[in-house]
């Protein structure tokens, strides 16, 4: 997981939202290092949305609502669920939606308390 790279950026015409996708193909291992990597990736995505990078690169999309989607191939461990719940709450405060999709073609899964 490279924290400095947005894995996928798109405009969803159905919801009229900016969608930033991060892919996590590795199994969850409960390590602090993995959680730190995940947090850094979310920080980079939020920075892109809020610190002017989006407005500079795509001024026509800058005022649209945003959603960050975490796509992972494996079910989350309890440590990841807890961190994702905190991230979800923080993003909601910033008016950014968050979805977690588990597995290929999976449906969105709640991170925690959501």
Secondary structure by P-SEA (a helix, b strand, c coil): cccccccbbbbccccccbbbbbbbcccccccaaaaaaaaaaaaaaaaaacccccccccccccccbbbbbbbbcccccaaaaaaaaaaaaaaaaacbbbbbbccccccccccccc
